[in-house]
Amino acid sequence: MNRINLQILLGTIMVLATSVVVLFYGLNEEKRMAEAEEAQRGRAIEQGAALFEAQCSRCHGTQGTGIPGLCPPLNDRYFFDQRMKDVGWSGTLEDYIVATVSSGRLASTRPQLYPGQGTPAMPAFSDHFGGPLREDQIRTIAAFITNWSETAIAIEVPPTPSGPVVGTDITKELPEGDPAAGEALATTLGCVACHIAAPTGPVWLAKDGEPGVGSHAATRITQPDYTGKATTPEQYLFESIVNPNIFVVSGFASGVMPQSYANSLTDQDMANLIAYLLTLK
């Protein structure tokens, strides 16, 4: 075999080998692209989780279950199955989330259930509207939220009180309270989201040398700026729950805590909550 024929043979072999490689990658390209897309979305969800924790959890809860009487749940079957129909949104859920997070809401769409933090009901987060986040960051938050679609549960509205409601008379005699039942109720009502998980309201637990709410209840009523009517720690806690705006701890805003507990809790509920809070020294 002369040199020219050898070169032709080698060239043919190289062409065939290249064709085989290209064909192999071509047949696997769809799978490779799907894996790359999945990996990219996984990274976006991780980034979105961190941003959600920093920017959204104080109102919507660390697990997206919302705060009753303040902000709606997002990790909820209603949000995934019905929300877009109710608001008449014709696009994708992810685009709905991006639009809402970007521009916020001047007023709540369900003020009787979720009045929001104030005015506006929800602030704008996009840097185009004066917020702290870029569009790509908001997209990652949307990716994190939509990641709940397969596991979202049906969030139940707190049940109707099982007896007469407690009202606003903080001097009334309450039954003996159960701290364990009070802790469970505080979790159900979403109180822990604002007072333990995130500093939306005054912290309940002892921290940085400062005592917990069980100790503060006795000292708040002696402060010169106290504007309430309580004369005992129990009355102070009672008052803080049913009439939260009568005295607002310095550094926090009025109108954030739900105003409906006087008409949604029973005497036993209140006794249980107070018993639990008094344990947090």
N, C-alpha and C positions, 0 to 999 in steps of 0.2 A: 504494500500500500504506500503510494507516494505521499508526499507532504500535503499536497492540496486535498487529496481524498481524506487524509487524517483530520485536517482542519474542518472539512465539511462534516465528517462524522461527529467530531467533538461538538461542533456548533449545533448539529441536530440534537445531540444528547442534551446539551444545555437548554435548548428551546423546549424540549420535551419535559426536562426536569422543572424548568420555570413554569411551564403550563400546569404541571401537577401541583406545584406549590400554590400557584394562584388559584387553581380549582379547589384545593383543600381549604385555603383561607376563605374563598368565596362561599363554599358550602357551610362554613362555620361562622360566617360574618354576622348572620342574624342572631345567633346565640351569643356571640361575643358582644355585640352591641347591646343586647338585652341585659347581659351581666354588667356591662359598664354603666348602663342607665340605672340599674338597681343599686350599684355601688355608689353612684353619684347621688341618688335619692336618699340612700342611707346616711351619707355625710350631711345632706341638707337637713334631714330629720334631727340628727345630733346637734347641729348648729341651731336649728329652730327650737329645740328643747331648752338649750341654754338661754336663748333670747326670751322665750316664753317665761321661764323662771324669773328672769330679771325684770321684764317689762309688763307681763300680763298676769302673773300668779296672784298678785296682791288683791286683784278684783275677781278674777275667774277661778281662783283656787289653784293649788300646786298640781292637782290632777285634772284640772279643767272642769270640776264639778260645780263651779259657781258658788255664789254666796246668796242664800235665800234672802229675798227682800232688797238685794242690792244689785248684783250682776248675774246674768244668766249662765247656765252651764253650757259648755262646748263639747265635753265628752259625754254626749247624751244622744240617744236614739232620735229624739225629736229634731235635734239640730241637723242630723244627717238625712233624715227621712222626710221632714216636713217644713223646715225653716224656709227654704227657698221658695216653696209653694206659697207660704203665707205672705211673704214679702213681694211676690211676683218677680223673682229673679230668674232670668232665662239663660244665664250663662252657667259656668261650672261652679261648684262649691268653693274650689280653691280661689277662683277669681272673686267670688263674693267675699271671702275672708280677706283677701288682699285689699279690696276696695274699702271694706269696713275699717280695717286696721289703719289703712293709709290716711283716710280723711276723718275717721272718728264719727261720732254722732252728736249733733247739737241737742237732740232730745231723744229719749228712749222710745222705742217702738212699742214697748209694753210697760208703760210707767206704773200701772197698777201692780205689776209683779216685780219689775226691776227698774227702779228709778235711776240707777247709776250713781256716780260719785258726786254729782252736782251739775254745774253748768260749765262746759258741755257735759252731757251724760257720759260720754267717752271721749277722751282727747284724741287728736290726730297724732299718729306716730311717724308718718312719712316726712322726710326732710323737705319735701316739696311743700308741705303745709306747716312747716315750723317744728316738726317732730324730730326725734333723735335717730331714726332708722332710715337706711337706704332701701331702695326697692328690692334688691336681692335679699336683704335681711328679712324683710317682710314676707317674701316668698318662702323663706325657710321656715318661718313661723307657721305659714299656711300649710306647708308640707308636714310639719309636726302635728298640727291639729287634725288634718285629714288622715293621718296615720291611725287615728282612733276609730276609723269608720267601721272596722270589722268587730271591734270589741266594745263599742260604746253601749252603755246600759241605759235603761229607761229611768231617769231621775224622778223619784216620786216627790210630789208636793207634800210638805209636812201635813199630817192628818189634822182633821178638825179636832179642837180640844175635846177631851173626853168628859169634861164637866164645866162648871161655870168658870169664866175667864178671871184672871187674877186682878185686872184693873190697875189703877194708878195710886191707890192708897197705900203708901209705903209703911204706915203704922199698923196695918192689919196683922192679926196673928196668923202665922203660917204653920202647917203641920211640920213634923220632924222631917228633915231632908236626908236624902241618900246621896253621898258624894259620888259613888260609882254611877248611879243613874243620871246624876247631873253632868258628869263627864261625857257620858254617852249622848245626852241631849245636846250638849254644847258642840259635839262633833256633828250630829245630825243637822243642827241649825246653821252650821258653817261658821260658828263663832271662832273656832280655833284657826281658821284661815286668816283672819284679820288680827287676832290677838296673840297667836303663837307662831304660825307658819310665816307670816309677813307682818311688818309693823304698820299696818293700815290704821290700827287703833292702839291704845296703850297696851304695852306688853303685859301678859299675865304671869309669866314665869320670872323667877329671880334671875338677874343677869348683871354682870359687871359690877358686882357688889351691891346692886339695888335689890331690895326685897320684891317678892311677888305681890300680886293683887290682893291676896289675903291679908297681907300686912298693910298695904297702901290704903285699904278700905278704912282702917282706923285713923290714919293720919290725914287723909284728904279732907275730911270734914273739919279739921282744925286749921286748915290753911286760910290765910287772910282773903284769898281770892275765891274761896268756895262760895258758890251761889245757890246751892241746893238747900234742901230742908231736912236732910237726914241727921240723926243724932247718934246713931250706932253704926258699926260696920255693916251689919245685916241690912239696915235701911239704906245705906249708901249703895250697896250692890243692887238692891231692889230698884232703887231710883235710877241707877245707871242703865238698867235694862229696859224699864218701861218709860222713862223720860230722859233719854240720853243727852238731850240738848240743854237741860237745865244747868248742867255744869260740864264743860269740856276741858279736859286736861290740856295744859299748855303745850303747844307744839302740834296739836291735832285739830282737824277741821270739824265744825258742826255739820249736821245734816248727812253724814256718811253712814252712821249706824241706822238700821231699820227702825221705824217708829211704831211698828205694829205689834210688839210683843205683849203689851197690856191686853190686847184682844185676841191673842193666839195661844197664850200659855195659861195653864191652870195654877191654882195655889200650890199643888204638889210639884208641878214643873218648876215653879219659882223657888220653892224650898230646896229642891234637889240642886238647882243651879247655884244657889247661894252656898249650900253645904260644900259643893265641889270647889267653888272659888275660894272659900275660906281655908281650904287645905293648901292653897298655893302660896306658901309663905316665902 
